[in-house]
Amino acid sequence: MSMLPVPDTAIIVVAAGSGTRLDAGAPKAFVGIDSHSILRHALDGVFAASPAQVIVVAPAGFEGDAETELRAAAGDRVDLGRVVTGGDTRQRSVAAGLDALWGDVTRVLVHDAARALTPPEVIDAVAAAVDEATGVIPTLPVIDTLKRVDGDAVVGPIDRSELAAAQTPQGFPRALLESAYEAALTAGVDHTDDAALFAAAGHRVRQIAGSARGFKITTPADLERARHMLAAVSEAPAEAPVAAPAVAAPAEAAPAAWRFPRVGLGTDVHAFGGDGDLWLAGLEWPGEPALSGHSDGDAVAHAIVDALLGAAGLGDIGEHFGTAHPEYAGAHAEVFLARTRELLDEAGFAIGNVSAQFQGNRPRFSARRAEAERVLSMALGGAPVSITATTTDGLGFPGRGEGIAVTAVAMVHPR
């Protein structure tokens, strides 16, 4: 028996769902994505994160299958894992997992096995963000235009800036989560997720950046998406071998090119003459003349998108956001950047940092630099963003006040 340190974190992996909408002839967690099941991929991510007690909640009759997947994923951490039988609802299944916690556990993460490709970095980030009084959930910005409807009538718009798409794992202080579950089960109230149950007990929940790879496999289309993503990652190393370095090194030490950081360059130019106020670097500038463009004309955001897409080899902004995509007409920087981050996540890349400089006589930028960098960084999931501004001493179209030119550089690296 291995003598691993007893962790203070536990991850309950909920795998007891029936998978009716997936219609694959087996409980969802045991459906294959490639040569491995959904549950195995989820557990691979869990065991790639920092050590934690891992409790798999399996459907009745599939405990042995879950034990097999657990042991295959755990490796030398097998002593940290355990399988328990789930209940007739998700809430009762999580309660069964809570009953199996070790005494040393002080924080609990609840993770859906159906979010099988969630990166271990997200799991670790959630665990690190939990404190003694606050729950934490990973989220993604909502990028679709949303409408309030009544039957077939569209009643009005919904402000998507107030919305976020929740993912798992969701993390909580153990004592408060257990008491919240006890209260919910006693009252017979069934909540949509653990964060809602925790908040209903009067506790605070905050969000951190999630990952596009953490999508939930619910339908056959979702399963196909997961297969494509895994195939793209497995095929990547064969695309570009590395030339031998100038200094001799063992051949096996030279990684493939896809493992190195990659740099992209983006430029954008917009003329003044749009409607309303100026949008630039993710901020609205009341009283400043607007830039013209298919969306809001934010040349800084657009140059950053091009730099990121170019670094990852994913085409350019016109391909993903151009006039052939009317859903992005009038969209602001956070929509473009959040979707770009999703595209990079799906391709297996993380954002290192971004730097952009714009040339123009207006607006006066220095007073709002920190605000702009913060907004753009949040849209990119917390990646560092640096923005600078300069004039051209009256030269060229920026110097004549006709528009703004931007150059951006971005670094990405494989996950």
C-alpha positions as CSV (number, residue, x, y, z in Angstrom):
1,M,0.0,0.0,0.0
2,S,1.4,3.4,-1.0
3,M,1.9,6.0,1.8
4,L,0.5,9.1,0.2
5,P,-0.1,12.2,2.3
6,V,-3.8,12.5,3.3
7,P,-5.2,15.4,1.3
8,D,-7.5,18.1,2.6
9,T,-9.5,18.2,-0.7
10,A,-12.0,15.7,-2.0
11,I,-13.5,15.6,-5.5
12,I,-16.8,13.9,-5.9
13,V,-17.2,12.8,-9.5
14,V,-20.9,12.3,-10.3
15,A,-21.3,9.6,-12.8
16,A,-24.7,8.2,-11.9
17,G,-26.8,9.8,-14.7
18,S,-28.8,7.6,-17.1
19,G,-27.8,9.5,-20.3
20,T,-31.3,9.4,-21.8
21,R,-30.6,12.3,-24.2
22,L,-27.3,10.7,-25.3
23,D,-29.3,7.6,-26.3
24,A,-26.2,5.4,-26.4
25,G,-27.6,2.3,-24.8
26,A,-25.7,2.7,-21.5
27,P,-25.3,5.1,-18.6
28,K,-23.7,8.3,-20.0
29,A,-20.4,8.0,-18.0
30,F,-19.7,4.6,-19.6
31,V,-20.2,5.6,-23.2
32,G,-17.0,5.7,-25.2
33,I,-15.5,8.8,-26.7
34,D,-12.6,7.1,-28.3
35,S,-10.9,4.1,-26.8
36,H,-11.9,5.3,-23.4
37,S,-15.2,6.1,-21.7
38,I,-16.5,9.5,-20.7
39,L,-15.8,8.6,-17.1
40,R,-12.2,7.6,-17.8
41,H,-11.5,10.9,-19.5
42,A,-13.0,12.8,-16.6
43,L,-10.9,10.8,-14.1
44,D,-7.8,11.4,-16.2
45,G,-8.3,15.1,-15.7
46,V,-9.0,14.7,-12.0
47,F,-5.9,12.6,-11.3
48,A,-3.8,15.0,-13.4
49,A,-4.7,17.8,-10.9
50,S,-3.3,18.1,-7.4
51,P,-3.8,15.1,-5.1
52,A,-7.3,14.8,-3.6
53,Q,-9.6,12.1,-2.3
54,V,-11.6,11.0,-5.4
55,I,-15.1,9.6,-4.9
56,V,-16.9,8.3,-8.0
57,V,-20.6,8.1,-7.6
58,A,-21.8,5.3,-10.0
59,P,-25.2,4.1,-11.0
60,A,-26.4,1.0,-9.3
61,G,-25.1,-2.1,-11.0
62,F,-22.2,-0.3,-12.6
63,E,-20.0,0.0,-9.5
64,G,-17.5,-2.6,-10.8
65,D,-17.2,-0.8,-14.2
66,A,-16.5,2.5,-12.3
67,E,-13.9,0.8,-10.1
68,T,-12.1,-0.5,-13.2
69,E,-12.0,3.0,-14.7
70,L,-10.9,4.5,-11.4
71,R,-8.0,2.2,-11.1
72,A,-6.9,2.7,-14.7
73,A,-6.9,6.5,-14.3
74,A,-5.4,6.7,-10.7
75,G,-2.1,4.9,-11.3
76,D,-0.1,5.2,-8.1
77,R,-2.8,7.4,-6.5
78,V,-5.3,4.4,-6.4
79,D,-5.5,4.6,-2.6
80,L,-7.1,8.0,-2.9
81,G,-10.1,6.6,-4.9
82,R,-13.3,5.0,-3.9
83,V,-16.6,4.1,-5.7
84,V,-20.0,4.6,-4.1
85,T,-23.5,3.9,-5.4
86,G,-25.6,6.9,-6.5
87,G,-29.2,7.8,-5.6
88,D,-32.3,8.4,-7.7
89,T,-31.5,12.1,-8.2
90,R,-28.3,14.0,-8.7
91,Q,-28.7,15.6,-5.3
92,R,-29.0,12.3,-3.6
93,S,-26.0,11.0,-5.5
94,V,-23.8,13.9,-4.3
95,A,-25.1,13.3,-0.8
96,A,-23.8,9.7,-1.1
97,G,-20.4,11.1,-2.0
98,L,-20.4,13.4,1.0
99,D,-21.0,10.4,3.2
100,A,-17.8,8.9,2.0
101,L,-15.5,11.8,2.8
102,W,-12.4,11.3,4.9
103,G,-12.1,13.1,8.2
104,D,-9.2,15.3,7.1
105,V,-11.1,16.8,4.1
106,T,-12.0,20.5,4.6
107,R,-13.0,21.4,1.0
108,V,-15.1,19.5,-1.5
109,L,-15.3,19.8,-5.3
110,V,-18.3,18.3,-7.0
111,H,-17.6,17.5,-10.7
112,D,-19.9,16.1,-13.4
113,A,-18.3,13.2,-15.2
114,A,-20.1,14.5,-18.3
115,R,-17.7,17.4,-18.4
116,A,-15.0,14.9,-19.3
117,L,-12.5,17.2,-21.0
118,T,-12.2,19.8,-18.2
119,P,-8.5,20.7,-17.9
120,P,-6.8,19.9,-14.6
121,E,-5.8,23.6,-14.4
122,V,-9.4,24.5,-13.9
123,I,-9.8,21.8,-11.2
124,D,-6.8,23.2,-9.3
125,A,-8.0,26.8,-9.7
126,V,-11.4,26.0,-8.2
127,A,-9.8,24.2,-5.3
128,A,-7.4,27.0,-4.6
129,A,-10.2,29.6,-4.7
130,V,-12.4,28.0,-2.0
131,D,-12.2,29.6,1.4
132,E,-13.9,28.8,4.7
133,A,-17.1,30.7,3.8
134,T,-17.3,30.9,0.0
135,G,-18.2,28.5,-2.8
136,V,-16.5,28.8,-6.2
137,I,-17.8,27.9,-9.7
138,P,-16.0,28.1,-13.0
139,T,-18.0,30.0,-15.7
140,L,-17.8,31.2,-19.3
141,P,-19.3,34.4,-20.6
142,V,-22.6,34.1,-22.5
143,I,-21.9,35.1,-26.1
144,D,-25.2,34.5,-27.8
145,T,-27.8,37.3,-28.1
146,L,-30.6,36.3,-25.7
147,K,-34.2,37.2,-25.9
148,R,-37.1,37.1,-23.5
149,V,-40.1,35.3,-25.1
150,D,-43.8,34.7,-24.4
151,G,-45.0,31.8,-26.6
152,D,-43.8,32.6,-30.1
153,A,-43.6,36.4,-29.3
154,V,-40.2,38.0,-28.6
155,V,-40.8,40.3,-25.6
156,G,-37.4,41.9,-25.3
157,P,-33.7,41.5,-24.9
158,I,-31.7,40.1,-22.0
159,D,-28.5,41.8,-20.9
160,R,-26.0,39.0,-21.3
161,S,-23.4,41.0,-19.3
162,E,-25.3,39.9,-16.2
163,L,-25.2,36.2,-17.2
164,A,-22.6,33.4,-17.1
165,A,-22.6,29.8,-18.1
166,A,-21.8,27.6,-15.1
167,Q,-19.5,24.6,-15.3
168,T,-18.0,22.1,-12.9
169,P,-16.1,21.3,-10.7
170,Q,-17.9,23.5,-8.2
171,G,-16.0,23.9,-4.9
172,F,-17.1,24.5,-1.4
173,P,-16.0,24.5,2.3
174,R,-17.0,21.0,3.5
175,A,-18.9,21.9,6.7
176,L,-21.1,24.5,5.0
177,L,-21.8,22.2,2.0
178,E,-22.8,19.3,4.3
179,S,-25.2,21.5,6.3
180,A,-26.7,22.9,3.1
181,Y,-27.3,19.4,1.8
182,E,-28.8,18.3,5.0
183,A,-31.2,21.2,4.9
184,A,-32.2,20.6,1.3
185,L,-32.8,16.9,1.7
186,T,-34.8,17.5,4.8
187,A,-36.9,20.1,3.1
188,G,-37.3,17.9,0.0
189,V,-36.0,20.7,-2.3
190,D,-34.2,19.8,-5.4
191,H,-31.7,22.3,-6.8
192,T,-30.3,22.6,-10.3
193,D,-26.7,22.4,-9.2
194,D,-24.6,22.5,-6.0
195,A,-24.0,26.3,-6.2
196,A,-27.7,26.9,-6.2
197,L,-28.1,24.6,-3.1
198,F,-25.2,26.3,-1.4
199,A,-26.6,29.8,-2.1
200,A,-30.1,28.8,-1.0
201,A,-28.6,28.1,2.4
202,G,-27.4,31.7,2.6
203,H,-23.8,31.3,1.6
204,R,-21.8,33.3,-0.9
205,V,-20.7,31.8,-4.3
206,R,-18.2,33.5,-6.6
207,Q,-17.0,32.8,-10.1
208,I,-13.7,32.2,-11.7
209,A,-12.8,31.6,-15.4
210,G,-13.8,28.3,-16.8
211,S,-12.7,26.5,-20.0
212,A,-14.5,25.8,-23.3
213,R,-13.1,22.3,-22.9
214,G,-15.4,21.9,-19.9
215,F,-18.6,21.6,-21.9
216,K,-21.1,19.0,-20.9
217,I,-21.6,16.0,-23.0
218,T,-25.4,15.6,-23.2
219,T,-26.3,14.9,-26.8
220,P,-24.8,12.9,-29.7
221,A,-23.6,16.2,-31.2
222,D,-21.7,16.9,-27.9
223,L,-20.1,13.4,-28.0
224,E,-19.0,14.0,-31.6
225,R,-17.5,17.4,-30.6
226,A,-15.5,15.7,-27.8
227,R,-14.2,13.1,-30.3
228,H,-13.0,15.7,-32.7
229,M,-11.2,17.6,-30.0
230,L,-9.4,14.6,-28.8
231,A,-8.5,13.6,-32.3
232,A,-7.1,17.0,-33.0
233,V,-4.8,16.8,-29.9
234,S,-3.6,13.3,-30.7
235,E,-2.8,14.2,-34.3
236,A,-1.0,17.5,-33.4
237,P,2.6,16.1,-32.7
238,A,2.9,14.6,-36.2
239,E,2.3,17.9,-38.0
240,A,5.7,19.6,-37.5
241,P,8.9,17.8,-36.3
242,V,11.6,20.0,-34.9
243,A,15.0,20.4,-36.6
244,A,18.0,19.3,-34.6
245,P,19.3,22.0,-32.3
246,A,22.6,23.7,-32.9
247,V,23.9,22.4,-29.6
248,A,24.0,18.6,-29.4
249,A,21.4,17.1,-27.2
250,P,19.9,13.6,-26.8
251,A,17.4,13.0,-29.6
252,E,14.7,12.0,-27.2
253,A,14.9,15.4,-25.4
254,A,13.9,17.4,-28.5
255,P,10.1,17.9,-28.3
256,A,7.8,18.3,-31.2
257,A,7.2,21.9,-32.4
258,W,3.6,22.0,-31.2
259,R,4.8,21.8,-27.6
260,F,6.6,25.1,-27.9
261,P,5.0,28.5,-27.2
262,R,3.7,30.1,-30.4
263,V,3.5,33.8,-31.3
264,G,1.0,35.6,-33.5
265,L,0.8,39.1,-35.0
266,G,-2.4,41.0,-35.5
267,T,-3.2,44.4,-37.1
268,D,-6.4,46.3,-37.5
269,V,-7.4,49.7,-38.9
270,H,-10.7,51.5,-38.5
271,A,-11.8,54.9,-39.7
272,F,-13.9,57.3,-37.6
273,G,-17.5,57.7,-38.7
274,G,-19.5,55.0,-36.9
275,D,-22.7,55.5,-35.0
276,G,-22.9,56.4,-31.3
277,D,-19.9,56.7,-29.0
278,L,-16.4,55.2,-29.4
279,W,-15.6,51.7,-28.2
280,L,-11.9,51.0,-27.9
281,A,-9.9,48.5,-25.9
282,G,-13.1,47.0,-24.4
283,L,-14.3,50.4,-23.0
284,E,-16.9,52.9,-24.1
285,W,-15.7,56.4,-24.5
286,P,-18.6,58.8,-24.2
287,G,-18.3,61.9,-26.3
288,E,-15.6,60.5,-28.6
289,P,-16.4,59.8,-32.3
290,A,-17.1,56.1,-33.0
291,L,-15.1,53.9,-35.3
292,S,-16.9,52.3,-38.2
293,G,-17.0,48.6,-38.6
294,H,-19.1,45.4,-38.8
295,S,-19.3,45.2,-35.0
296,D,-18.4,48.1,-32.7
297,G,-15.2,49.0,-34.6
298,D,-13.0,48.2,-31.5
299,A,-9.7,48.0,-33.4
300,V,-7.7,47.0,-30.3
301,A,-9.9,44.0,-29.6
302,H,-9.9,43.0,-33.3
303,A,-6.1,43.1,-33.5
304,I,-5.8,41.0,-30.4
305,V,-8.2,38.4,-31.9
306,D,-6.2,38.2,-35.1
307,A,-2.9,37.8,-33.1
308,L,-4.4,35.0,-31.0
309,L,-5.9,33.2,-33.9
310,G,-2.7,33.5,-35.9
311,A,-0.6,32.2,-33.0
312,A,-2.8,29.1,-32.8
313,G,-3.0,28.6,-36.6
314,L,-6.8,29.1,-36.6
315,G,-7.2,31.5,-39.4
316,D,-8.2,35.2,-39.0
317,I,-10.9,37.4,-37.6
318,G,-12.8,37.6,-40.9
319,E,-13.1,33.8,-41.0
320,H,-14.7,33.6,-37.6
321,F,-16.4,37.0,-37.0
322,G,-16.8,38.6,-40.5
323,T,-19.9,39.7,-42.3
324,A,-20.8,36.1,-43.0
325,H,-21.5,35.9,-39.2
326,P,-24.4,38.5,-38.6
327,E,-24.7,37.4,-35.0
328,Y,-21.6,39.5,-34.2
329,A,-22.9,42.7,-35.7
330,G,-22.6,45.3,-33.0
331,A,-20.8,43.0,-30.6
332,H,-18.3,44.4,-28.2
333,A,-14.8,43.2,-27.2
334,E,-15.8,40.8,-24.5
335,V,-17.8,38.7,-27.0
336,F,-15.1,38.5,-29.5
337,L,-12.4,37.7,-27.0
338,A,-14.4,35.2,-25.1
339,R,-15.3,33.3,-28.3
340,T,-11.6,33.5,-29.4
341,R,-10.6,32.0,-26.0
342,E,-13.1,29.2,-26.6
343,L,-11.6,28.5,-30.1
344,L,-8.1,28.3,-28.6
345,D,-9.3,26.0,-25.8
346,E,-10.9,23.7,-28.3
347,A,-7.7,23.5,-30.3
348,G,-5.7,22.7,-27.2
349,F,-4.0,26.1,-26.6
350,A,-3.8,28.4,-23.5
351,I,-3.1,32.1,-23.7
352,G,0.2,33.2,-22.4
353,N,0.0,37.0,-22.7
354,V,-1.1,39.7,-25.1
355,S,0.4,43.1,-25.9
356,A,-1.2,45.8,-28.2
357,Q,-0.4,49.3,-29.2
358,F,-2.7,51.7,-31.0
359,Q,-1.8,54.8,-33.0
360,G,-4.1,57.8,-32.9
361,N,-4.6,61.3,-31.6
362,R,-7.6,60.4,-29.5
363,P,-8.9,59.3,-27.0
364,R,-6.7,60.2,-24.1
365,F,-5.8,56.7,-23.0
366,S,-3.4,56.8,-20.0
367,A,-6.0,57.5,-17.4
368,R,-8.0,54.4,-18.4
369,R,-5.2,52.1,-19.2
370,A,-5.5,49.9,-16.1
371,E,-9.3,49.7,-16.6
372,A,-8.9,48.6,-20.2
373,E,-6.3,46.0,-19.4
374,R,-8.5,44.6,-16.7
375,V,-11.6,44.3,-18.9
376,L,-9.6,42.6,-21.7
377,S,-7.8,40.3,-19.4
378,M,-11.1,39.1,-17.8
379,A,-12.5,38.4,-21.3
380,L,-9.5,36.2,-22.0
381,G,-9.9,34.2,-18.8
382,G,-7.3,36.2,-16.8
383,A,-4.4,36.2,-19.3
384,P,-2.1,39.2,-18.9
385,V,-2.9,42.0,-21.3
386,S,-0.8,45.1,-21.9
387,I,-2.1,48.1,-23.9
388,T,-0.1,51.1,-25.0
389,A,-1.0,54.2,-27.1
390,T,1.1,56.6,-29.1
391,T,0.6,59.4,-31.6
392,T,2.3,59.7,-35.0
393,D,3.4,63.4,-34.7
394,G,0.7,64.4,-37.2
395,L,1.9,61.9,-39.9
396,G,-0.4,59.6,-41.8
397,F,-4.2,59.0,-41.4
398,P,-3.9,58.5,-37.6
399,G,-2.0,61.8,-37.4
400,R,-4.7,63.6,-39.4
401,G,-7.4,62.2,-37.1
402,E,-9.1,60.0,-39.7
403,G,-8.9,56.8,-37.7
404,I,-6.9,54.4,-35.5
405,A,-4.3,51.7,-36.4
406,V,-3.4,48.9,-34.0
407,T,-0.7,46.2,-33.8
408,A,-1.0,43.3,-31.4
409,V,1.3,40.4,-30.4
410,A,0.1,37.3,-28.6
411,M,1.7,34.2,-27.2
412,V,-0.1,30.9,-26.8
413,H,1.1,27.5,-25.6
414,P,-0.2,24.0,-25.9
415,R,-2.1,22.7,-22.8
